[in-house]
């Protein structure tokens, strides 16, 4: 794919080398990119800690690929079993997660393809917020 894109003049279209597949047996998908941006926060809204994230997940459609960026601090793992389950129910086909992930064993059992940077057990509540770009 990268060779073809190079020939078409798109020379910087490859995935960053820090991203890797959670499961080498489940790492292929094609779909429409649905982008979201996540940022670190230092405040907590107990009445609605996941508001923007839930809005984004509820907007997913069949064949969507979740593509989200994050700050590099690595303070939380915004993608886990619940996000994977929701994405699967909404018929999304995979996730490109430029951040930490959590609950990896359960994501693998779901057979939902996820690319990620690292693993950390801390979810986003009170640590980060995310939504559509």
PANUPA-539396 format. One record per residue: residue number from 1; z, y negated, x negated of N, C-alpha, C in turn. Coordinates in pm, 1 decimal. Layout:
<atoms>
[atom NUM,[Z,Y,X],[Z,Y,X],[Z,Y,X]] ...
</atoms>
This chain:
<atoms>
[atom 1,[0.0,118.7,-82.3],[0.0,0.0,0.0],[0.0,-125.1,-86.8]] [atom 2,[84.4,-127.5,-189.9],[91.1,-247.0,-275.3],[-40.9,-271.9,-347.6]] [atom 3,[-106.9,-164.3,-391.0],[-236.0,-180.9,-458.0],[-338.5,-245.1,-364.9]] [atom 4,[-340.2,-201.8,-241.6],[-434.3,-258.1,-143.2],[-401.4,-405.2,-118.2]] [atom 5,[-272.7,-436.2,-100.1],[-233.5,-575.3,-78.8],[-268.5,-661.9,-199.6]] [atom 6,[-251.4,-608.2,-321.5],[-291.6,-681.2,-442.0],[-439.8,-716.1,-436.0]] [atom 7,[-522.6,-618.6,-399.7],[-667.2,-640.3,-391.6],[-704.2,-745.3,-286.9]] [atom 8,[-620.9,-758.9,-185.3],[-645.5,-858.1,-80.8],[-587.0,-995.1,-115.7]] [atom 9,[-524.3,-1004.6,-234.9],[-470.0,-1131.2,-279.6],[-324.4,-1154.2,-242.1]] [atom 10,[-258.8,-1053.2,-186.4],[-116.0,-1062.5,-151.4],[-36.3,-988.0,-258.1]] [atom 11,[-6.2,-1058.0,-366.3],[47.8,-991.7,-485.2],[200.5,-983.3,-490.9]] [atom 12,[269.7,-1037.1,-396.6],[416.3,-1035.8,-399.6],[473.0,-979.4,-270.5]] [atom 13,[418.3,-869.9,-223.0],[456.6,-816.8,-92.9],[542.9,-691.1,-99.7]] [atom 14,[584.5,-650.9,-217.2],[662.7,-527.6,-230.2],[809.8,-552.3,-197.9]] [atom 15,[874.5,-448.3,-153.8],[1016.9,-452.1,-128.3],[1090.5,-475.7,-260.4]] [atom 16,[1200.2,-548.6,-256.4],[1276.9,-573.8,-378.2],[1335.0,-442.0,-430.2]] [atom 17,[1345.2,-428.9,-560.9],[1390.6,-303.6,-621.8],[1535.7,-271.2,-590.9]] [atom 18,[1614.1,-368.2,-545.8],[1754.0,-337.9,-514.5],[1768.8,-259.7,-383.5]] [atom 19,[1665.2,-257.4,-299.2],[1671.2,-183.6,-172.8],[1639.0,-36.5,-195.9]] [atom 20,[1718.8,49.9,-133.3],[1691.0,192.6,-144.5],[1711.5,259.0,-9.4]] [atom 21,[1653.4,374.5,6.5],[1661.3,448.2,131.9],[1794.4,522.0,141.8]] [atom 22,[1856.4,515.3,259.5],[1980.1,589.0,282.8],[1955.1,738.9,281.1]] [atom 23,[1840.7,780.9,332.1],[1810.5,923.5,346.1],[1664.8,947.2,308.7]] [atom 24,[1642.4,1012.3,196.7],[1505.1,1036.4,150.5],[1423.3,1123.9,246.0]] [atom 25,[1489.8,1196.3,334.2],[1419.9,1279.6,432.3],[1381.3,1198.6,557.0]] [atom 26,[1433.6,1077.1,567.8],[1412.9,994.3,686.9],[1393.6,850.1,640.9]] [atom 27,[1275.5,821.1,582.5],[1259.1,688.1,523.7],[1121.5,627.2,548.8]] [atom 28,[1050.9,675.3,649.3],[918.4,622.9,677.8],[916.9,564.6,817.8]] [atom 29,[866.8,442.9,829.1],[851.4,381.8,960.3],[748.9,270.1,954.1]] [atom 30,[689.8,241.8,1068.1],[592.6,134.4,1082.4],[623.7,64.4,1213.6]] [atom 31,[624.1,-66.6,1212.4],[649.6,-139.7,1335.6],[644.3,-289.0,1313.9]] [atom 32,[678.6,-360.4,1417.6],[679.3,-505.9,1415.1],[811.2,-554.5,1356.3]] [atom 33,[805.0,-644.1,1258.7],[926.5,-695.8,1195.0],[1000.5,-788.6,1289.8]] [atom 34,[1128.6,-762.8,1306.9],[1218.6,-849.9,1383.4],[1322.1,-901.0,1285.1]] [atom 35,[1310.6,-1026.0,1247.5],[1392.6,-1080.3,1139.9],[1521.1,-1143.8,1190.7]] [atom 36,[1624.3,-1129.9,1110.6],[1753.4,-1192.3,1138.1],[1812.8,-1236.8,1005.3]] [atom 37,[1893.9,-1338.5,1011.6],[1961.8,-1386.8,890.8],[2111.6,-1379.6,912.8]] [atom 38,[2180.5,-1332.0,814.4],[2325.9,-1322.2,821.2],[2385.4,-1411.1,713.3]] [atom 39,[2494.0,-1480.6,746.8],[2560.8,-1566.4,649.7],[2709.7,-1538.2,651.5]] [atom 40,[2772.6,-1560.1,537.1],[2917.5,-1545.2,527.5],[2986.0,-1658.0,603.6]] [atom 41,[3100.0,-1627.8,662.4],[3180.4,-1729.3,731.8],[3326.4,-1713.9,690.0]] [atom 42,[3401.9,-1818.7,713.4],[3545.5,-1812.7,684.0],[3626.5,-1847.4,808.3]] [atom 43,[3570.8,-1814.5,924.0],[3641.2,-1836.3,1049.3],[3621.7,-1714.8,1138.4]] [atom 44,[3702.0,-1704.5,1240.3],[3699.1,-1588.0,1327.3],[3710.3,-1633.1,1472.1]] [atom 45,[3620.3,-1584.9,1556.1],[3623.2,-1613.4,1700.0],[3665.2,-1486.2,1772.8]] [atom 46,[3793.0,-1468.5,1798.8],[3839.0,-1342.8,1859.0],[3780.2,-1314.7,1996.3]] [atom 47,[3740.0,-1418.9,2069.3],[3684.0,-1396.0,2202.0],[3539.7,-1345.2,2197.4]] [atom 48,[3468.9,-1365.9,2086.4],[3329.5,-1322.8,2077.9],[3286.7,-1308.4,1931.2]] [atom 49,[3347.7,-1217.1,1856.9],[3319.3,-1209.8,1713.4],[3178.6,-1160.4,1679.0]] [atom 50,[3113.3,-1091.9,1771.1],[2981.0,-1035.1,1742.4],[2870.7,-1097.2,1828.1]] [atom 51,[2894.3,-1214.6,1886.5],[2802.1,-1274.7,1982.8],[2656.3,-1277.9,1941.1]] [atom 52,[2625.4,-1343.4,1831.5],[2485.7,-1356.6,1787.7],[2426.1,-1222.7,1747.4]] [atom 53,[2506.8,-1137.2,1687.6],[2457.5,-1004.5,1649.5],[2418.4,-923.4,1773.3]] [atom 54,[2502.3,-928.8,1876.0],[2473.6,-854.8,1999.0],[2349.1,-911.2,2067.1]] [atom 55,[2336.4,-1043.4,2071.2],[2215.4,-1104.6,2127.9],[2090.6,-1053.5,2056.7]] [atom 56,[2097.2,-1050.8,1924.5],[1981.9,-1003.7,1847.6],[1951.8,-857.1,1878.8]] [atom 57,[2053.6,-772.8,1876.0],[2032.3,-630.1,1901.6],[1978.8,-606.8,2042.2]] [atom 58,[2027.5,-683.0,2139.9],[1979.1,-669.8,2277.7],[1833.7,-712.1,2292.5]] [atom 59,[1783.2,-791.1,2198.4],[1644.7,-838.0,2207.1],[1544.2,-740.6,2145.5]] [atom 60,[1592.1,-634.3,2080.7],[1500.6,-539.2,2017.4],[1414.2,-469.0,2120.3]] [atom 61,[1292.0,-439.9,2076.8],[1196.4,-371.3,2163.7],[1141.8,-247.8,2092.2]] [atom 62,[1069.9,-167.7,2166.2],[1010.0,-45.9,2111.6],[923.5,-78.3,1989.9]] [atom 63,[936.9,2.2,1886.0],[862.3,-6.9,1759.7],[900.6,-125.9,1672.6]] [atom 64,[1011.1,-192.8,1702.1],[1058.3,-300.6,1615.1],[1122.4,-242.5,1489.5]] [atom 65,[1109.0,-315.5,1380.9],[1178.9,-286.4,1255.8],[1273.5,-402.9,1231.6]] [atom 66,[1401.3,-374.9,1224.9],[1499.3,-479.3,1197.3],[1489.8,-513.7,1049.2]] [atom 67,[1467.5,-639.8,1020.4],[1460.8,-687.8,882.4],[1561.5,-801.4,873.3]] [atom 68,[1670.6,-778.3,801.7],[1764.8,-888.2,791.9],[1806.2,-916.6,649.9]] [atom 69,[1824.8,-1045.5,625.8],[1869.4,-1092.8,495.6],[2016.4,-1129.1,506.3]] [atom 70,[2076.4,-1146.7,393.9],[2217.4,-1182.6,391.8],[2246.3,-1260.7,264.7]] [atom 71,[2360.2,-1324.1,260.2],[2402.2,-1386.7,135.6],[2436.1,-1276.3,36.4]] [atom 72,[2433.7,-1308.6,-91.2],[2453.4,-1206.9,-194.2],[2599.3,-1177.5,-225.4]] [atom 73,[2693.4,-1242.8,-158.2],[2835.3,-1222.9,-189.0],[2879.7,-1079.3,-163.3]] [atom 74,[2816.7,-1011.6,-68.4],[2853.2,-873.1,-40.1],[2991.1,-859.5,22.4]] [atom 75,[3032.3,-958.2,100.4],[3166.4,-956.2,158.6],[3179.8,-862.3,277.8]] [atom 76,[3066.6,-819.3,335.5],[3075.5,-732.5,452.4],[2954.1,-641.5,462.4]] [atom 77,[2964.1,-548.3,551.9],[2856.3,-452.1,576.6],[2815.3,-464.2,723.3]] [atom 78,[2719.4,-551.5,754.0],[2686.6,-577.5,893.1],[2609.6,-467.1,963.5]] [atom 79,[2557.3,-369.8,891.4],[2480.5,-263.3,955.7],[2555.9,-131.4,941.8]] [atom 80,[2571.1,-62.3,1053.0],[2640.9,65.4,1051.5],[2595.6,154.3,1166.5]] [atom 81,[2682.8,244.6,1204.8],[2651.6,341.5,1310.2],[2620.1,274.3,1443.5]] [atom 82,[2699.1,174.2,1483.6],[2677.0,111.3,1614.4],[2544.8,37.0,1619.7]] [atom 83,[2510.1,-34.6,1512.7],[2381.6,-104.3,1509.2],[2266.3,-3.6,1509.6]] [atom 84,[2281.1,103.6,1433.3],[2176.1,206.3,1430.2],[2159.6,272.1,1566.5]] [atom 85,[2271.4,302.3,1632.7],[2265.7,363.7,1765.2],[2197.4,270.0,1864.1]] [atom 86,[2235.8,142.8,1862.9],[2174.8,45.0,1952.9],[2025.5,32.6,1926.1]] [atom 87,[1988.6,22.1,1799.6],[1847.2,10.9,1764.2],[1769.7,133.8,1810.8]] [atom 88,[1826.0,250.4,1792.0],[1760.3,374.1,1834.5],[1743.0,377.3,1986.8]] [atom 89,[1847.4,340.5,2061.1],[1840.4,338.5,2208.2],[1731.8,241.0,2254.1]] [atom 90,[1717.0,129.4,2183.6],[1617.0,30.0,2220.2],[1479.3,65.7,2164.4]] [atom 91,[1470.1,182.0,2099.0],[1345.4,239.4,2046.3],[1289.0,162.4,1927.0]] [atom 92,[1377.4,94.7,1853.3],[1336.3,39.0,1724.9],[1314.8,156.5,1629.4]] [atom 93,[1240.6,134.2,1522.3],[1201.9,246.9,1436.8],[1266.7,248.5,1298.6]] [atom 94,[1336.3,141.9,1259.9],[1400.4,141.8,1129.0],[1463.9,8.0,1098.6]] [atom 95,[1530.7,1.9,983.1],[1600.3,-119.6,941.2],[1582.1,-141.2,791.6]] [atom 96,[1543.4,-262.9,756.4],[1539.7,-308.0,617.4],[1656.3,-404.5,603.5]] [atom 97,[1762.1,-361.3,538.9],[1889.3,-433.1,539.6],[1920.0,-482.9,398.9]] [atom 98,[1891.0,-609.7,373.3],[1917.8,-667.5,241.4],[2066.2,-702.4,231.2]] [atom 99,[2148.5,-600.0,250.7],[2293.8,-617.7,245.2],[2361.1,-482.1,233.0]] [atom 100,[2491.0,-485.2,245.6],[2571.8,-363.1,245.8],[2558.6,-294.6,382.7]] [atom 101,[2583.8,-166.5,387.2],[2591.1,-93.1,513.2],[2720.8,-11.8,513.5]] [atom 102,[2757.9,37.8,632.1],[2878.8,119.6,643.0],[2851.7,237.8,735.3]] [atom 103,[2942.8,331.2,738.7],[2937.8,450.8,824.9],[2807.4,529.4,798.6]] [atom 104,[2778.5,549.7,672.2],[2651.9,609.4,629.2],[2630.1,751.4,679.2]] [atom 105,[2733.6,832.3,679.4],[2719.2,971.8,722.1],[2669.9,977.6,866.4]] [atom 106,[2724.8,891.7,951.9],[2684.9,891.6,1093.0],[2544.1,836.2,1111.2]] [atom 107,[2504.7,738.0,1030.7],[2366.7,687.9,1037.7],[2270.2,800.3,1002.3]] [atom 108,[2302.2,875.9,897.8],[2216.1,988.7,858.9],[2203.8,1090.3,971.2]] [atom 109,[2315.0,1119.9,1038.8],[2310.4,1215.0,1150.6],[2222.0,1165.3,1263.1]] [atom 110,[2213.3,1034.7,1280.5],[2125.9,977.0,1384.0],[1978.2,987.8,1346.2]] [atom 111,[1952.5,1013.9,1217.5],[1816.5,1017.4,1164.8],[1743.1,886.9,1193.7]] [atom 112,[1815.2,776.9,1171.8],[1756.3,643.9,1186.2],[1732.5,588.4,1046.2]] [atom 113,[1606.4,559.8,1010.5],[1575.4,514.9,874.8],[1633.4,376.9,842.6]] [atom 114,[1706.7,369.9,732.1],[1768.5,244.8,688.4],[1748.5,230.2,538.1]] [atom 115,[1701.7,113.0,497.4],[1700.2,74.6,356.8],[1811.4,-27.1,338.7]] [atom 116,[1880.9,-22.5,226.2],[2001.3,-102.4,207.9],[2022.6,-136.2,61.0]] [atom 117,[2123.0,-221.2,33.9],[2155.9,-261.4,-102.3],[2278.9,-188.4,-154.1]] [atom 118,[2380.4,-173.9,-70.6],[2504.3,-111.1,-113.6],[2582.8,-60.0,6.0]] [atom 119,[2696.2,0.3,-23.1],[2781.3,58.4,81.1],[2919.4,-5.6,70.2]] [atom 120,[2972.2,-47.2,184.4],[3104.7,-108.6,189.1],[3164.4,-84.3,327.5]] [atom 121,[3293.6,-57.4,339.7],[3351.3,-23.0,469.2],[3387.6,-142.2,558.2]] [atom 122,[3361.5,-266.1,517.4],[3402.9,-383.7,593.3],[3292.0,-432.0,686.4]] [atom 123,[3320.1,-436.6,818.8],[3216.7,-486.5,910.2],[3212.4,-639.2,906.5]] [atom 124,[3127.6,-698.5,989.7],[3104.3,-843.0,982.8],[3206.6,-927.8,1056.6]] [atom 125,[3290.4,-869.9,1139.5],[3384.3,-947.0,1221.2],[3475.4,-1034.8,1135.2]] [atom 126,[3462.2,-1166.5,1151.9],[3541.9,-1260.1,1074.6],[3493.2,-1281.8,932.3]] [atom 127,[3387.1,-1213.4,894.5],[3333.4,-1225.3,758.4],[3192.0,-1278.9,753.6]] [atom 128,[3116.3,-1256.9,861.7],[2977.1,-1299.8,863.6],[2927.6,-1314.0,1006.5]] [atom 129,[2818.7,-1385.4,1020.0],[2756.2,-1402.5,1150.2],[2606.0,-1390.6,1130.0]] [atom 130,[2537.1,-1340.2,1228.6],[2394.1,-1322.1,1214.7],[2321.9,-1344.1,1345.5]] [atom 131,[2193.2,-1372.1,1335.4],[2111.8,-1390.4,1453.7],[1965.3,-1403.5,1414.2]] [atom 132,[1883.4,-1432.0,1512.1],[1739.6,-1439.3,1490.2],[1703.5,-1552.3,1396.1]] [atom 133,[1597.1,-1526.5,1319.4],[1542.0,-1633.2,1235.2],[1448.6,-1717.7,1317.6]] 
</atoms>
